[in-house]
Amino acid sequence: MIRLHVTIQGRVQGVGYRYFVIQTAQKLGITGWVRNCANRDVESEAQGSENLVEEFLKQIKTGHPWARIDRIVKETITAQAGEKNFELRY
């Protein structure tokens, strides 16, 4: 079980990108959250098996038709026990 904190930079606000991230996480069984940042980036934490989290990163980088991903900054952080869902945060 791993947990990553990711910051997604590019054209990721105003195109439905957070909802795409939520759908992708739910499809893969990833837990965590996603939210917009004031600087127009999107921030997320994703937790699951290493293979599923890597697949999640791959899909959020290439899968949304209207987003443009310039850079994803990722950091491994401590996994959280008891988390059951992937949610939208404000």
N, C-alpha and C positions, 0 to 999 in steps of 0.2 A: 504494500500500500504506500503510495507516494502522494504528496500534495505540492502543487506548484502555484506560485503567485505569478501572474502574467500581466503585462501591460502591452496592449495592442495599439500601435500607432499607425496613422494613415487616415483615410476617409471612412470612419467607422461610426460616426454619429449622424443621425437623420436618415439612415438607410435601412433601419430594421435589424441592425447587426446584433444587438443584445438579444433579441428574441431568437435569432438564428443560433446564437451561442447556447441559449437555454435549450432549444430543441435538440441540438447536437449532443449536449451533455445528457439530456434525458434519454435519448436514443441509445447512448453508449453505457448508461448506468453510472455516470460520473456525478459526484456530489460537489457542492460548493456554491459559488455565487458569481454574479457579474454586475457591473455598474458603470455609468458614464463618469468621466472625470471632467473637472472644470476646464482643463486644457485641451479638450476634444479627443483625448485618448479614451480607451475603454480598459477597465481593470477587471481582473477575474482571479478567483482561486478555484482550482480543480483538483479533486481527489479521487483516486481509484487505483486499480492495478497499473503498473508501469506501462504495459502495452496499451491499455485503454486510454490512459492520459496522453501518451504519444500520438495515438490515433485522433484524439480530440484536438490536439494542437495542429495536426496536419489538416484536419477538416476546417477548423476555424481560420486557418491561414489561406485556404484556397477555395472554400466552398460557397461563399456568399457572392451572388452575381453583381451586386451594386457596391460592395465595399472594395476599398483598395488598401491592402495591408502593406505598409512600408517596412515595418519592423515589429517583431515580438520580442520583448525582454522577459526572460523567465528566471525564476529563482525557486529552488527547492526549499520548502518550509516544513514545519512539523505537522504531521497528519492530525486530524481532529477526530476523536472518538464520538460515536453517536449521531453523526450527521446523516440525514436520510434523503435530502433533496438537493436540487440545484435551483437557486432562487435569484430573482431580480432584487437588487438593492438600490436604494436611492441615496 
